[in-house]
Amino acid sequence: MTDNQAPEDLGAPVAYLVLKDGTAVYDRSGSRVGTVEHVLADERQDVFHGLVLDTPRGHRFAPAGQVDGLFERGVIVAVPAGELPEPSEDPSASVADEGLRDTLKKAWNWLVQPK
């Protein structure tokens, strides 16, 4: 196993509520794509929107539908990081899903808010 390859045992499945920032993220092939920067969710309504990822190519957003698994020591996403959208203040109009546009904007707002 290399540094870019997912460990065989990522641990037990976890809920998005306990997923830690900094958790390693891998694509389905086992390649490491980055780390969890932030879990984007509406905890009051118990809705998981997705993950803001820190990747070598900058921040990316993994919508909930692209997250294959959340585990104690890693996350699996359905596609390589380069295929995930960037969070943005004004997501492209070419993104057909209005819900995704809103969620990308929420991810952008989280990234630019003062910490």
Secondary structure as a PSIPRED ss2 file (coil, helix, strand):
# PSIPRED VFORMAT (PSIPRED V4.0)

   1 M C   1.000  0.000  0.000
   2 T C   1.000  0.000  0.000
   3 D C   1.000  0.000  0.000
   4 N C   1.000  0.000  0.000
   5 Q E   0.000  0.000  1.000
   6 A C   1.000  0.000  0.000
   7 P C   1.000  0.000  0.000
   8 E C   1.000  0.000  0.000
   9 D C   1.000  0.000  0.000
  10 L C   1.000  0.000  0.000
  11 G C   1.000  0.000  0.000
  12 A C   1.000  0.000  0.000
  13 P E   0.000  0.000  1.000
  14 V C   1.000  0.000  0.000
  15 A C   1.000  0.000  0.000
  16 Y H   0.000  1.000  0.000
  17 L H   0.000  1.000  0.000
  18 V H   0.000  1.000  0.000
  19 L C   1.000  0.000  0.000
  20 K C   1.000  0.000  0.000
  21 D C   1.000  0.000  0.000
  22 G C   1.000  0.000  0.000
  23 T C   1.000  0.000  0.000
  24 A E   0.000  0.000  1.000
  25 V E   0.000  0.000  1.000
  26 Y E   0.000  0.000  1.000
  27 D E   0.000  0.000  1.000
  28 R C   1.000  0.000  0.000
  29 S C   1.000  0.000  0.000
  30 G C   1.000  0.000  0.000
  31 S E   0.000  0.000  1.000
  32 R E   0.000  0.000  1.000
  33 V E   0.000  0.000  1.000
  34 G E   0.000  0.000  1.000
  35 T E   0.000  0.000  1.000
  36 V E   0.000  0.000  1.000
  37 E E   0.000  0.000  1.000
  38 H E   0.000  0.000  1.000
  39 V E   0.000  0.000  1.000
  40 L E   0.000  0.000  1.000
  41 A E   0.000  0.000  1.000
  42 D E   0.000  0.000  1.000
  43 E C   1.000  0.000  0.000
  44 R C   1.000  0.000  0.000
  45 Q C   1.000  0.000  0.000
  46 D C   1.000  0.000  0.000
  47 V E   0.000  0.000  1.000
  48 F E   0.000  0.000  1.000
  49 H E   0.000  0.000  1.000
  50 G E   0.000  0.000  1.000
  51 L E   0.000  0.000  1.000
  52 V E   0.000  0.000  1.000
  53 L E   0.000  0.000  1.000
  54 D E   0.000  0.000  1.000
  55 T E   0.000  0.000  1.000
  56 P C   1.000  0.000  0.000
  57 R C   1.000  0.000  0.000
  58 G E   0.000  0.000  1.000
  59 H E   0.000  0.000  1.000
  60 R E   0.000  0.000  1.000
  61 F E   0.000  0.000  1.000
  62 A E   0.000  0.000  1.000
  63 P E   0.000  0.000  1.000
  64 A H   0.000  1.000  0.000
  65 G H   0.000  1.000  0.000
  66 Q H   0.000  1.000  0.000
  67 V E   0.000  0.000  1.000
  68 D E   0.000  0.000  1.000
  69 G E   0.000  0.000  1.000
  70 L E   0.000  0.000  1.000
  71 F E   0.000  0.000  1.000
  72 E C   1.000  0.000  0.000
  73 R C   1.000  0.000  0.000
  74 G E   0.000  0.000  1.000
  75 V E   0.000  0.000  1.000
  76 I E   0.000  0.000  1.000
  77 V E   0.000  0.000  1.000
  78 A C   1.000  0.000  0.000
  79 V C   1.000  0.000  0.000
  80 P C   1.000  0.000  0.000
  81 A H   0.000  1.000  0.000
  82 G H   0.000  1.000  0.000
  83 E H   0.000  1.000  0.000
  84 L C   1.000  0.000  0.000
  85 P C   1.000  0.000  0.000
  86 E C   1.000  0.000  0.000
  87 P C   1.000  0.000  0.000
  88 S C   1.000  0.000  0.000
  89 E C   1.000  0.000  0.000
  90 D C   1.000  0.000  0.000
  91 P C   1.000  0.000  0.000
  92 S C   1.000  0.000  0.000
  93 A C   1.000  0.000  0.000
  94 S C   1.000  0.000  0.000
  95 V C   1.000  0.000  0.000
  96 A C   1.000  0.000  0.000
  97 D C   1.000  0.000  0.000
  98 E H   0.000  1.000  0.000
  99 G H   0.000  1.000  0.000
 100 L H   0.000  1.000  0.000
 101 R H   0.000  1.000  0.000
 102 D H   0.000  1.000  0.000
 103 T H   0.000  1.000  0.000
 104 L H   0.000  1.000  0.000
 105 K H   0.000  1.000  0.000
 106 K H   0.000  1.000  0.000
 107 A H   0.000  1.000  0.000
 108 W H   0.000  1.000  0.000
 109 N H   0.000  1.000  0.000
 110 W H   0.000  1.000  0.000
 111 L H   0.000  1.000  0.000
 112 V H   0.000  1.000  0.000
 113 Q C   1.000  0.000  0.000
 114 P C   1.000  0.000  0.000
 115 K C   1.000  0.000  0.000
